[in-house]
Amino acid sequence: MSNSYTIGASDRRPWGGWTVLDSGPGFAVKRILVAPGGVLSLQRHRHRAEVWTIVGGVAEVTLGEMVFAAGAGESIRVAPLEIHRIANHGAQDVVFIEVQTGAILDEADIERLSDDYGRV
Protein backbone atom coordinates (compact mmCIF):
# COMPACT_ATOMS: atom_id res chain seq x y z
CA MET A 1 0.00 0.00 0.00
CA SER A 2 1.13 3.53 -0.75
CA ASN A 3 -0.26 6.64 0.94
CA SER A 4 1.37 10.01 0.27
CA TYR A 5 -1.02 11.99 2.52
CA THR A 6 0.11 13.16 5.95
CA ILE A 7 -2.08 14.58 8.70
CA GLY A 8 -2.14 18.37 8.49
CA ALA A 9 -1.04 18.57 4.86
CA SER A 10 -3.05 21.07 2.84
CA ASP A 11 -3.22 22.63 -0.59
CA ARG A 12 -4.89 25.67 -2.13
CA ARG A 13 -6.57 25.16 -5.48
CA PRO A 14 -8.25 27.60 -7.88
CA TRP A 15 -11.65 26.41 -6.57
CA GLY A 16 -10.82 26.40 -2.83
CA GLY A 17 -8.61 23.93 -0.98
CA TRP A 18 -8.19 20.83 1.16
CA THR A 19 -6.64 19.70 4.44
CA VAL A 20 -5.79 16.13 5.48
CA LEU A 21 -7.53 15.33 8.79
CA ASP A 22 -6.35 11.73 9.17
CA SER A 23 -4.30 9.22 7.22
CA GLY A 24 -3.11 5.65 7.56
CA PRO A 25 -2.53 2.41 5.63
CA GLY A 26 -5.19 2.29 2.91
CA PHE A 27 -7.11 5.44 3.89
CA ALA A 28 -7.01 9.24 3.96
CA VAL A 29 -9.59 11.72 5.27
CA LYS A 30 -9.73 15.26 3.85
CA ARG A 31 -11.79 18.36 4.61
CA ILE A 32 -12.47 20.02 1.26
CA LEU A 33 -13.79 23.55 0.76
CA VAL A 34 -15.22 24.68 -2.58
CA ALA A 35 -15.67 28.46 -2.76
CA PRO A 36 -18.74 30.01 -4.42
CA GLY A 37 -18.35 29.66 -8.19
CA GLY A 38 -15.68 26.96 -7.76
CA VAL A 39 -15.73 23.68 -9.63
CA LEU A 40 -13.38 20.72 -9.33
CA SER A 41 -12.10 19.10 -12.51
CA LEU A 42 -14.16 16.35 -14.10
CA GLN A 43 -11.98 13.42 -13.07
CA ARG A 44 -11.54 9.79 -12.16
CA HIS A 45 -9.09 7.72 -10.13
CA ARG A 46 -7.65 4.31 -10.97
CA HIS A 47 -6.57 3.25 -7.50
CA ARG A 48 -9.00 4.70 -4.98
CA ALA A 49 -12.63 4.94 -4.00
CA GLU A 50 -14.05 8.00 -2.27
CA VAL A 51 -17.00 8.72 -0.01
CA TRP A 52 -18.04 12.36 0.26
CA THR A 53 -20.20 13.65 3.10
CA ILE A 54 -21.48 17.18 2.58
CA VAL A 55 -21.30 19.19 5.80
CA GLY A 56 -22.01 22.73 4.52
CA GLY A 57 -23.59 24.40 1.51
CA VAL A 58 -25.25 22.77 -1.47
CA ALA A 59 -23.04 21.00 -4.01
CA GLU A 60 -23.80 20.15 -7.60
CA VAL A 61 -22.50 16.60 -7.93
CA THR A 62 -21.60 14.90 -11.20
CA LEU A 63 -21.37 11.13 -10.81
CA GLY A 64 -21.10 9.23 -14.07
CA GLU A 65 -24.02 10.42 -16.21
CA MET A 66 -25.99 11.81 -13.24
CA VAL A 67 -25.95 15.44 -12.09
CA PHE A 68 -27.76 16.26 -8.83
CA ALA A 69 -27.74 18.56 -5.80
CA ALA A 70 -26.48 17.35 -2.42
CA GLY A 71 -26.66 19.22 0.87
CA ALA A 72 -25.53 18.86 4.47
CA GLY A 73 -25.82 15.31 5.77
CA GLU A 74 -25.88 13.65 2.34
CA SER A 75 -23.18 11.18 1.28
CA ILE A 76 -21.98 10.15 -2.16
CA ARG A 77 -19.89 7.07 -2.99
CA VAL A 78 -17.42 7.31 -5.88
CA ALA A 79 -16.08 3.97 -7.15
CA PRO A 80 -12.63 3.61 -8.74
CA LEU A 81 -12.71 4.75 -12.41
CA GLU A 82 -16.09 6.48 -11.91
CA ILE A 83 -16.20 9.97 -13.48
CA HIS A 84 -17.04 12.64 -10.92
CA ARG A 85 -16.85 16.29 -9.83
CA ILE A 86 -18.33 18.79 -7.38
CA ALA A 87 -19.33 22.35 -8.26
CA ASN A 88 -20.53 25.20 -6.05
CA HIS A 89 -23.12 27.40 -7.74
CA GLY A 90 -24.32 28.85 -4.43
CA ALA A 91 -23.39 31.93 -2.40
CA GLN A 92 -21.82 30.07 0.55
CA ASP A 93 -18.88 27.68 0.76
CA VAL A 94 -19.48 24.00 0.06
CA VAL A 95 -17.61 21.92 2.62
CA PHE A 96 -17.37 18.15 2.49
CA ILE A 97 -15.42 15.38 4.16
CA GLU A 98 -13.78 12.98 1.73
CA VAL A 99 -12.74 9.50 2.85
CA GLN A 100 -10.38 7.86 0.37
CA THR A 101 -9.68 4.13 0.45
CA GLY A 102 -7.39 2.10 -1.78
CA ALA A 103 -3.97 0.59 -2.34
CA ILE A 104 -2.50 3.82 -3.80
CA LEU A 105 -3.49 7.19 -2.34
CA ASP A 106 -1.75 10.06 -4.09
CA GLU A 107 -2.59 13.28 -5.95
CA ALA A 108 -0.95 11.71 -9.04
CA ASP A 109 -3.96 9.37 -9.22
CA ILE A 110 -6.14 12.16 -10.63
CA GLU A 111 -6.98 11.81 -14.31
CA ARG A 112 -8.52 15.14 -15.33
CA LEU A 113 -10.98 14.81 -18.21
CA SER A 114 -12.11 18.45 -18.21
CA ASP A 115 -11.02 21.44 -16.13
CA ASP A 116 -12.22 25.06 -15.96
CA TYR A 117 -8.73 26.18 -14.87
CA GLY A 118 -6.68 24.70 -17.75
CA ARG A 119 -5.11 21.84 -15.76
CA VAL A 120 -5.98 19.01 -18.20
C-alpha positions as CSV (number, residue, x, y, z in Angstrom):
1,M,0.0,0.0,0.0
2,S,1.1,3.5,-0.8
3,N,-0.3,6.6,0.9
4,S,1.4,10.0,0.3
5,Y,-1.0,12.0,2.5
6,T,0.1,13.2,5.9
7,I,-2.1,14.6,8.7
8,G,-2.1,18.4,8.5
9,A,-1.0,18.6,4.9
10,S,-3.0,21.1,2.8
11,D,-3.2,22.6,-0.6
12,R,-4.9,25.7,-2.1
13,R,-6.6,25.2,-5.5
14,P,-8.3,27.6,-7.9
15,W,-11.7,26.4,-6.6
16,G,-10.8,26.4,-2.8
17,G,-8.6,23.9,-1.0
18,W,-8.2,20.8,1.2
19,T,-6.6,19.7,4.4
20,V,-5.8,16.1,5.5
21,L,-7.5,15.3,8.8
22,D,-6.4,11.7,9.2
23,S,-4.3,9.2,7.2
24,G,-3.1,5.6,7.6
25,P,-2.5,2.4,5.6
26,G,-5.2,2.3,2.9
27,F,-7.1,5.4,3.9
28,A,-7.0,9.2,4.0
29,V,-9.6,11.7,5.3
30,K,-9.7,15.3,3.8
31,R,-11.8,18.4,4.6
32,I,-12.5,20.0,1.3
33,L,-13.8,23.6,0.8
34,V,-15.2,24.7,-2.6
35,A,-15.7,28.5,-2.8
36,P,-18.7,30.0,-4.4
37,G,-18.4,29.7,-8.2
38,G,-15.7,27.0,-7.8
39,V,-15.7,23.7,-9.6
40,L,-13.4,20.7,-9.3
41,S,-12.1,19.1,-12.5
42,L,-14.2,16.3,-14.1
43,Q,-12.0,13.4,-13.1
44,R,-11.5,9.8,-12.2
45,H,-9.1,7.7,-10.1
46,R,-7.6,4.3,-11.0
47,H,-6.6,3.2,-7.5
48,R,-9.0,4.7,-5.0
49,A,-12.6,4.9,-4.0
50,E,-14.0,8.0,-2.3
51,V,-17.0,8.7,0.0
52,W,-18.0,12.4,0.3
53,T,-20.2,13.7,3.1
54,I,-21.5,17.2,2.6
55,V,-21.3,19.2,5.8
56,G,-22.0,22.7,4.5
57,G,-23.6,24.4,1.5
58,V,-25.3,22.8,-1.5
59,A,-23.0,21.0,-4.0
60,E,-23.8,20.1,-7.6
61,V,-22.5,16.6,-7.9
62,T,-21.6,14.9,-11.2
63,L,-21.4,11.1,-10.8
64,G,-21.1,9.2,-14.1
65,E,-24.0,10.4,-16.2
66,M,-26.0,11.8,-13.2
67,V,-25.9,15.4,-12.1
68,F,-27.8,16.3,-8.8
69,A,-27.7,18.6,-5.8
70,A,-26.5,17.3,-2.4
71,G,-26.7,19.2,0.9
72,A,-25.5,18.9,4.5
73,G,-25.8,15.3,5.8
74,E,-25.9,13.7,2.3
75,S,-23.2,11.2,1.3
76,I,-22.0,10.2,-2.2
77,R,-19.9,7.1,-3.0
78,V,-17.4,7.3,-5.9
79,A,-16.1,4.0,-7.1
80,P,-12.6,3.6,-8.7
81,L,-12.7,4.8,-12.4
82,E,-16.1,6.5,-11.9
83,I,-16.2,10.0,-13.5
84,H,-17.0,12.6,-10.9
85,R,-16.9,16.3,-9.8
86,I,-18.3,18.8,-7.4
87,A,-19.3,22.3,-8.3
88,N,-20.5,25.2,-6.1
89,H,-23.1,27.4,-7.7
90,G,-24.3,28.9,-4.4
91,A,-23.4,31.9,-2.4
92,Q,-21.8,30.1,0.6
93,D,-18.9,27.7,0.8
94,V,-19.5,24.0,0.1
95,V,-17.6,21.9,2.6
96,F,-17.4,18.1,2.5
97,I,-15.4,15.4,4.2
98,E,-13.8,13.0,1.7
99,V,-12.7,9.5,2.8
100,Q,-10.4,7.9,0.4
101,T,-9.7,4.1,0.4
102,G,-7.4,2.1,-1.8
103,A,-4.0,0.6,-2.3
104,I,-2.5,3.8,-3.8
105,L,-3.5,7.2,-2.3
106,D,-1.7,10.1,-4.1
107,E,-2.6,13.3,-6.0
108,A,-0.9,11.7,-9.0
109,D,-4.0,9.4,-9.2
110,I,-6.1,12.2,-10.6
111,E,-7.0,11.8,-14.3
112,R,-8.5,15.1,-15.3
113,L,-11.0,14.8,-18.2
114,S,-12.1,18.4,-18.2
115,D,-11.0,21.4,-16.1
116,D,-12.2,25.1,-16.0
117,Y,-8.7,26.2,-14.9
118,G,-6.7,24.7,-17.7
119,R,-5.1,21.8,-15.8
120,V,-6.0,19.0,-18.2
